[in-house]
Amino acid sequence: MFRFNPKSRLMARTKTGIVLGRVVTIEIDQSTGRIVNFLVSSNRVLPVLSDKNFIITWSQVVDWVDDEIIVADATVRDAVGNIAMAPPVTPPAQCSELN
């Protein structure tokens, strides 16, 4: 799995407009080149997820508009069941480290 931090301010929200937080890491399957997961920092946006990082899987994304990924509303109805709490991730490799 390859991880990188998006340079833009990519946000995550539901179809009905609930802001979930900022995407801090994107995980890509190296064998397929496809996005697998988005690690989102709630940054106290949702009280139930205060100061938590959680994972949104690609299958939960219904649209990507400008600087926002939009997820199905069911993703936040059951915050524990549908959004997996993620352990802290190690920082991604810098370009200079890859050579």
N, CA, C and O of each residue as an XYZ file, in Angstrom:
396
protein
N       0.853     -1.171      0.000
C       0.000      0.000      0.000
C       0.901      1.237      0.000
O       1.824      1.343      0.808
N       0.626      2.156     -0.903
C       1.364      3.410     -0.986
C       0.498      4.502     -0.377
O      -0.691      4.592     -0.685
N       1.076      5.329      0.480
C       0.340      6.412      1.140
C       0.963      7.750      0.790
O       2.184      7.877      0.699
N       0.111      8.748      0.595
C       0.631     10.097      0.413
C      -0.352     11.112      0.986
O      -1.547     10.842      1.113
N       0.171     12.270      1.326
C      -0.642     13.358      1.859
C      -1.005     14.301      0.719
O      -0.115     14.803      0.032
N      -2.293     14.551      0.505
C      -2.664     15.480     -0.561
C      -2.195     16.891     -0.221
O      -2.288     17.324      0.928
N      -1.695     17.596     -1.216
C      -1.212     18.968     -0.996
C      -2.354     19.966     -0.922
O      -2.231     20.999     -0.264
N      -3.473     19.670     -1.593
C      -4.622     20.570     -1.536
C      -5.407     20.298     -0.251
O      -5.148     19.327      0.459
N      -6.334     21.143      0.018
C      -7.167     20.983      1.212
C      -8.395     20.144      0.843
O      -9.497     20.673      0.702
N      -8.196     18.848      0.690
C      -9.262     17.926      0.322
C     -10.122     17.624      1.544
O      -9.625     17.140      2.561
N     -11.407     17.913      1.435
C     -12.338     17.703      2.542
C     -13.258     16.528      2.229
O     -13.403     16.125      1.075
N     -13.877     15.985      3.277
C     -14.858     14.914      3.133
C     -16.166     15.382      3.750
O     -16.186     15.951      4.841
N     -17.265     15.131      3.028
C     -18.591     15.462      3.550
C     -19.595     14.446      3.036
O     -19.316     13.695      2.102
N     -20.775     14.433      3.661
C     -21.831     13.525      3.225
C     -22.660     14.191      2.132
O     -22.526     15.390      1.885
N     -23.516     13.409      1.480
C     -24.397     13.950      0.443
C     -25.302     15.051      0.984
O     -25.648     15.983      0.257
N     -25.689     14.950      2.259
C     -26.571     15.968      2.843
C     -25.795     17.154      3.406
O     -26.396     18.067      3.971
N     -24.473     17.156      3.263
C     -23.688     18.326      3.631
C     -22.975     18.291      4.971
O     -22.375     19.292      5.360
N     -23.017     17.183      5.689
C     -22.310     17.094      6.965
C     -20.813     16.999      6.676
O     -20.360     16.071      6.005
N     -20.055     17.962      7.186
C     -18.605     17.953      6.978
C     -17.983     16.943      7.929
O     -18.175     17.014      9.143
N     -17.231     15.995      7.359
C     -16.609     14.945      8.164
C     -15.197     15.308      8.595
O     -14.742     14.869      9.651
N     -14.508     16.091      7.806
C     -13.143     16.486      8.162
C     -12.266     16.609      6.933
O     -12.746     16.612      5.800
N     -10.974     16.709      7.183
C      -9.989     16.896      6.120
C      -9.287     15.581      5.819
O      -8.907     14.849      6.732
N      -9.119     15.286      4.542
C      -8.382     14.089      4.128
C      -6.902     14.366      4.356
O      -6.333     15.282      3.762
N      -6.288     13.569      5.220
C      -4.878     13.781      5.541
C      -3.968     12.784      4.837
O      -2.779     13.048      4.657
N      -4.517     11.646      4.440
C      -3.722     10.632      3.742
C      -4.612      9.890      2.751
O      -5.773      9.592      3.033
N      -4.041      9.599      1.588
C      -4.720      8.775      0.591
C      -3.883      7.514      0.409
O      -2.671      7.588      0.209
N      -4.540      6.353      0.478
C      -3.855      5.077      0.299
C      -4.186      4.515     -1.080
O      -5.347      4.466     -1.487
N      -3.137      4.093     -1.791
C      -3.288      3.561     -3.138
C      -2.733      2.144     -3.182
O      -1.656      1.867     -2.654
N      -3.484      1.252     -3.821
C      -3.026     -0.120     -4.038
C      -1.952     -0.068     -5.119
O      -2.224      0.332     -6.251
N      -0.744     -0.469     -4.774
C       0.377     -0.371     -5.703
C       0.218     -1.284     -6.914
O       0.709     -0.961     -7.995
N      -0.448     -2.398     -6.753
C      -0.571     -3.335     -7.868
C      -1.609     -2.881     -8.902
O      -1.479     -3.199    -10.084
N      -2.633     -2.143     -8.469
C      -3.680     -1.702     -9.399
C      -3.616     -0.212     -9.704
O      -4.146      0.236    -10.720
N      -2.971      0.561     -8.832
C      -2.922      2.012     -9.002
C      -4.215      2.707     -8.609
O      -4.399      3.887     -8.907
N      -5.106      1.994     -7.948
C      -6.399      2.558     -7.554
C      -6.390      3.026     -6.099
O      -5.701      2.465     -5.247
N      -7.174      4.069     -5.844
C      -7.347      4.557     -4.474
C      -8.129      3.505     -3.694
O      -9.134      2.980     -4.172
N      -7.654      3.206     -2.489
C      -8.313      2.225     -1.634
C      -9.022      2.923     -0.476
O     -10.202      2.676     -0.227
N      -8.302      3.793      0.231
C      -8.831      4.445      1.429
C      -8.423      5.911      1.497
O      -7.433      6.338      0.903
N      -9.225      6.665      2.246
C      -8.910      8.036      2.607
C      -8.852      8.080      4.129
O      -9.811      7.678      4.788
N      -7.760      8.554      4.696
C      -7.678      8.762      6.139
C      -8.121     10.191      6.395
O      -7.520     11.135      5.883
N      -9.181     10.351      7.194
C      -9.789     11.654      7.446
C      -9.586     12.033      8.906
O      -9.790     11.220      9.807
N      -9.185     13.270      9.123
C      -9.063     13.811     10.472
C     -10.313     14.623     10.746
O     -10.587     15.604     10.055
N     -11.079     14.214     11.763
C     -12.331     14.910     12.062
C     -12.067     16.288     12.639
O     -12.879     17.197     12.467
N     -10.931     16.457     13.326
C     -10.546     17.760     13.876
C     -11.707     18.429     14.602
O     -11.939     19.628     14.449
N     -12.427     17.651     15.385
C     -13.557     18.114     16.194
C     -14.746     18.586     15.376
O     -15.604     19.297     15.899
N     -14.819     18.206     14.100
C     -15.958     18.586     13.273
C     -17.200     17.846     13.735
O     -18.269     18.441     13.868
N     -17.062     16.547     13.979
C     -18.169     15.742     14.493
C     -17.919     15.461     15.975
O     -16.904     14.854     16.316
N     -18.810     15.884     16.853
C     -18.585     15.652     18.286
C     -18.340     14.184     18.641
O     -17.525     13.890     19.515
N     -19.044     13.252     17.967
C     -18.875     11.832     18.278
C     -17.482     11.341     17.881
O     -17.012     10.336     18.413
N     -16.819     12.032     16.959
C     -15.508     11.613     16.487
C     -14.426     12.609     16.880
O     -13.390     12.693     16.221
N     -14.656     13.350     17.931
C     -13.743     14.410     18.344
C     -12.290     13.943     18.380
O     -11.949     12.953     19.027
N     -11.448     14.685     17.667
C     -10.012     14.416     17.612
C      -9.684     12.988     17.187
O      -8.735     12.398     17.702
N     -10.433     12.438     16.279
C     -10.189     11.067     15.809
C      -9.843     11.089     14.330
O     -10.260     11.976     13.585
N      -9.084     10.112     13.933
C      -8.854      9.835     12.525
C      -9.690      8.624     12.179
O      -9.806      7.699     12.983
N     -10.271      8.616     10.998
C     -11.043      7.464     10.576
C     -10.833      7.247      9.087
O     -10.346      8.124      8.374
N     -11.209      6.070      8.639
C     -10.992      5.677      7.254
C     -12.312      5.699      6.495
O     -13.328      5.183      6.962
N     -12.273      6.307      5.318
C     -13.375      6.205      4.369
C     -12.849      5.349      3.220
O     -11.826      5.675      2.618
N     -13.536      4.273      2.923
C     -13.102      3.409      1.825
C     -13.590      3.986      0.501
O     -14.554      4.750      0.469
N     -12.928      3.622     -0.582
C     -13.318      4.106     -1.902
C     -14.772      3.749     -2.208
O     -15.473      4.516     -2.868
N     -15.226      2.591     -1.733
C     -16.602      2.155     -2.021
C     -17.647      3.046     -1.340
O     -18.807      3.043     -1.752
N     -17.265      3.804     -0.315
C     -18.194      4.712      0.353
C     -18.302      6.064     -0.357
O     -19.212      6.841     -0.068
N     -17.385      6.348     -1.278
C     -17.379      7.628     -1.985
C     -18.395      7.567     -3.122
O     -18.371      6.651     -3.945
N     -19.300      8.568     -3.157
C     -20.295      8.624     -4.224
C     -19.957      9.693     -5.259
O     -20.486      9.661     -6.371
N     -19.082     10.642     -4.911
C     -18.690     11.678     -5.858
C     -17.424     12.361     -5.356
O     -17.083     12.293     -4.176
N     -16.738     13.022     -6.287
C     -15.540     13.807     -5.955
C     -15.673     15.097     -6.735
O     -15.513     15.110     -7.956
N     -15.967     16.187     -6.034
C     -16.210     17.475     -6.665
C     -15.187     18.479     -6.143
O     -15.123     18.763     -4.947
N     -14.390     19.007     -7.069
C     -13.365     19.987     -6.717
C     -12.499     19.467     -5.572
O     -11.782     18.480     -5.735
N     -12.562     20.123     -4.420
C     -11.731     19.745     -3.272
C     -12.518     19.008     -2.195
O     -12.196     19.117     -1.012
N     -13.549     18.257     -2.592
C     -14.355     17.501     -1.637
C     -14.654     16.107     -2.171
O     -15.005     15.923     -3.336
N     -14.504     15.128     -1.274
C     -15.058     13.812     -1.590
C     -16.399     13.748     -0.870
O     -16.534     14.216      0.261
N     -17.368     13.173     -1.526
C     -18.714     13.104     -0.979
C     -19.041     11.641     -0.744
O     -18.913     10.804     -1.638
N     -19.470     11.347      0.489
C     -19.763      9.964      0.856
C     -21.247      9.789      1.117
O     -21.968     10.753      1.375
N     -21.690      8.545      1.045
C     -23.092      8.226      1.317
C     -23.431      8.606      2.751
O     -22.599      8.474      3.649
N     -24.654      9.076      2.961
C     -25.083      9.481      4.303
C     -25.060      8.331      5.295
O     -24.843      8.557      6.485
N     -25.276      7.114      4.842
C     -25.250      5.953      5.731
C     -23.884      5.781      6.381
O     -23.766      5.103      7.401
N     -22.861      6.383      5.809
C     -21.509      6.266      6.351
C     -21.423      6.842      7.757
O     -20.664      6.332      8.581
N     -22.191      7.903      8.054
C     -22.119      8.501      9.385
C     -23.278      8.157     10.294
O     -23.241      8.495     11.477
N     -24.303      7.499      9.789
C     -25.418      7.114     10.657
C     -24.957      6.211     11.782
O     -25.382      6.349     12.929
N     -24.089      5.293     11.438
C     -23.562      4.360     12.429
C     -22.049      4.549     12.442
O     -21.312      3.766     11.844
N     -21.601      5.579     13.117
C     -20.193      5.978     13.059
C     -19.241      4.844     13.422
O     -18.162      4.742     12.839
N     -19.611      4.002     14.360
C     -18.711      2.933     14.756
C     -18.747      1.780     13.761
O     -17.713      1.174     13.480
N     -19.917      1.473     13.230
C     -20.045      0.333     12.336
C     -19.572      0.586     10.921
O     -19.040     -0.319     10.278
N     -19.754      1.795     10.423
C     -19.437      2.059      9.029
C     -18.163      2.856      8.812
O     -17.628      2.859      7.704
N     -17.672      3.518      9.816
C     -16.405      4.236      9.692
C     -15.427      3.583     10.648
O     -15.634      3.588     11.862
N     -14.391      3.037     10.114
C     -13.415      2.333     10.943
C     -12.459      3.340     11.574
O     -11.864      4.155     10.869
N     -12.310      3.291     12.870
C     -11.333      4.143     13.532
C      -9.950      3.644     13.151
O      -9.680      2.444     13.205
N      -9.103      4.534     12.776
C      -7.786      4.158     12.266
C      -6.713      4.448     13.291
O      -6.759      5.473     13.971
N      -5.744      3.551     13.409
C      -4.601      3.838     14.271
C      -3.738      4.895     13.599
O      -3.836      5.082     12.386
N      -2.902      5.584     14.351
C      -2.022      6.571     13.723
C      -1.162      5.901     12.659
O      -0.681      4.784     12.848
N      -0.979      6.583     11.560
C      -0.176      6.023     10.478
C       1.210      6.646     10.496
O       1.402      7.780     10.935
N       2.166      5.872     10.008
C       3.517      6.415      9.920
C       3.553      7.397      8.775
O       2.838      7.214      7.790
N       4.362      8.431      8.873
C       4.417      9.419      7.800
C       4.846      8.763      6.490
O       5.673      7.851      6.493
N       4.289      9.222      5.376
C       4.669      8.642      4.091
C       6.102      9.000      3.723
O       6.662      9.979      4.215
N       6.673      8.195      2.859
C       8.032      8.453      2.415
C       8.066      9.728      1.577
O       7.154      9.997      0.795
N       9.112     10.492      1.750
C       9.322     11.681      0.935
C       9.959     11.266     -0.372
O      10.588     10.210     -0.446
N       9.810     12.069     -1.396
C      10.368     11.725     -2.714
C      11.852     11.435     -2.640
O      12.332     10.527     -3.318
N      12.590     12.180     -1.839
C      14.034     11.966     -1.751
C      14.355     10.611     -1.127
O      15.430     10.063     -1.368
N      13.432     10.060     -0.323
C      13.652      8.767      0.313
C      13.403      7.607     -0.646
O      13.847      6.487     -0.393
N      12.695      7.868     -1.746
C      12.354      6.801     -2.665
C      13.472      6.452     -3.622
O      13.458      5.374     -4.216
N      14.430      7.327     -3.784
C      15.540      7.083     -4.724
C      16.641      6.270     -4.113
O      17.638      5.984     -4.775
